[in-house]
């Protein structure tokens, strides 16, 4: 049976050995947050606007209401048994209570490098399954080492929601269900919009890669010889509509409830797509959303292998951020691409049972719901544009030689690219992990600063010399790094201000600081950015978070930078192609300027 709580104790095993020692997410002092907030809104405002905002912020900090809200938040954080003061609020506001479709708006994906050793799709898929299962075994036993930030342990709680987990649609807020790992040793395989159960243990022994490949071949042959109503597209829909249709589907037949249980309890999904993507954009679109039907978007993990053996991964974001799944996928690719994976025996046992087809009973009411969901999916996906920028002039190694933090340098390249395109800087979100705290997730690193704006203006001013431009870049990256560090310590501004808003009680007047247009403007993320990097990835991605903004996921490899730039096609005239052009131009100019400044400063012989 599923549970809304993780099935596994978080108190045993190496993976969880530091959990009891992790500090709780702090509540910063108002005297710390409010000046920091002002420093982040100043570059977004005119002088008159900033003067007004500064007055409201100072008034709030000195008011009895501000002090009372701070006291309530601190009391919430100190409640016995509460692991994290933000956790319930954040999970509901950002994920479970969020009603737009999880794809494309919430989920994220990774694009894999090609496997030169395995050109046959089911062969590659079998190797991926074996590697993922080995990682799962370490999670199940607790023998997986906890993640560390240098010498600081990170919270492992989200690993409970990695395998055998699913999101289930409910009104007004979804729930996360987890299933016992030991009792559910099957995966779900999707092919041609149909689902199959593949048991990975037979007579007490894990299937070898050869046996998994053989079973996958059987699934492909069966699925391609027939058609089925594409039930999976229901999971792509608005969450309220999917919640209604979930009940409709479950009540259509007792068989459907059993099918849902079998699918949802599986360790993960393996999607065998019949497409053959070639270009980077084709690959990114395949792993981001595909055709909408050969997926079950609520599952926490979906590995995707195409008919030309290209592969990727799709993650459901509600209970798990990107760093644990980045680790999982990096492990899978290290094992498979470097031929480290234990494939088991080459023999295929003759008594393996046929994979079970998961059949749904689909009366006309369900079919109509599926057709309508498919139409909405096509409309939403059709409203999105995407450009992948593969920048191969340099990468992490060169940026470090230039004397910069790779992430800070790339963030400034994004800032300068946007400034080149629009002539101004706008609010920018960069995800910063707070997993050094118990049940920590993320904080917002606000990338726009007075220094970043000065840097953009300096680089666009031909009268500025290379030394002045270098100094401006150094100051911008330094400020960004300091803010990012504060965020990792739980001392950004966005989560604290959110908490102060949420402890307001019904009937109480909203503080003027939160009615100020500057607050809304500073939280309207025209650029939503995040970095996850692996030498085994050919990029990753997600969507924009506002209709007039861009979603930029980037990977910093040793010798390359990869940007996934997503946006809507709407009345705001956004253009991912143009932004990619300007980011490339910005990165090139930044490197050239640094080299020219260093050359000019070098002693002459």
PyMOL commands that set and color helices and strands:
alter all, ss='L'
color gray80, all
select helices_A, chain A and resi 14-16+19-21+30-42+47-62+64-78+87-96+102-105+121-141+157-161+209-224+231-236+239-252+254-264+280-288+322-337+364-382+396-401+406-422+450-459+466-488+494-502+512-515+517-522+576-601
alter helices_A, ss='H'
color red, helices_A
select strands_A, chain A and resi 108-112+148-149+152-153+165-168+175-178+186-191+194-199+201-202+205-206+269-272+301-305+311-315+356-358+384-391+428-433+442-446+527-531+537-541+550-556+561-568
alter strands_A, ss='S'
color yellow, strands_A
deselect
rebuild
show_as cartoon
